[in-house]
Amino acid sequence: MTTGTQFTGALTPNQTRSWFTWGWNPAQHMIWYMMPLTPRNGAPELEWTVNVERSNATQCTYWISVKNLTNTNIDFEGRFAIMN
């Protein structure tokens, strides 16, 4: 398994933004997850959705929308795990 950070992001209170990352091998099993860097105790901080586009025969693009569930600014990392 390979893991890493693909990007960092920042969201204002209750903001939703989208990012994309391209050039990934469609044969790989990918997991995307967001890790808050701004500590906040007591409740979830982020939610996200991942959509995929088959760009061509050898590459795909992931479209990731991230929502800040709090009333404060949040910084986060967009992380991935390649399972195979």
Residue pairs with C-beta under 8 A, 6 or more apart in sequence:
1 81
1 82
1 83
2 81
2 82
3 79
3 80
3 81
3 82
4 79
4 80
5 77
5 78
5 79
5 80
6 21
6 78
6 79
6 80
7 19
7 21
7 77
7 78
8 37
8 75
8 76
8 77
8 78
9 17
9 19
9 34
9 66
9 75
9 76
9 77
9 78
10 73
10 74
10 75
10 76
11 17
11 46
11 66
11 67
11 68
11 73
11 74
11 76
12 68
12 73
13 68
13 70
13 71
13 72
13 73
14 67
14 68
14 69
14 70
14 71
15 67
15 68
16 65
16 66
16 67
16 68
17 65
17 66
18 63
18 64
18 65
18 66
19 63
19 64
19 66
19 78
20 61
20 62
20 63
20 64
21 61
21 62
21 64
21 78
22 55
22 59
22 60
22 61
22 62
23 55
23 59
23 61
24 30
24 59
24 60
24 61
24 62
25 58
25 59
25 60
26 54
26 58
26 59
26 60
27 84
28 82
28 83
28 84
29 82
29 83
29 84
30 62
30 80
30 81
30 82
30 83
31 80
31 81
31 83
32 48
32 50
32 62
32 64
32 78
32 79
32 80
33 48
33 79
33 80
33 81
34 46
34 48
34 64
34 66
34 76
34 77
34 78
34 79
35 76
35 77
35 79
36 45
36 46
36 74
36 75
36 76
37 74
37 75
37 76
37 77
38 45
38 72
38 73
38 74
38 75
38 76
40 70
40 72
40 74
43 69
43 70
44 69
45 68
45 69
45 70
45 74
45 76
46 66
46 67
46 68
46 69
46 74
46 76
47 66
47 67
47 69
48 64
48 65
48 66
48 67
49 64
49 65
50 62
50 63
50 64
51 62
51 63
51 64
51 65
52 60
52 61
52 62
52 63
53 60
53 61
53 62
53 63
54 60
55 61
64 78
66 76
66 78
68 74
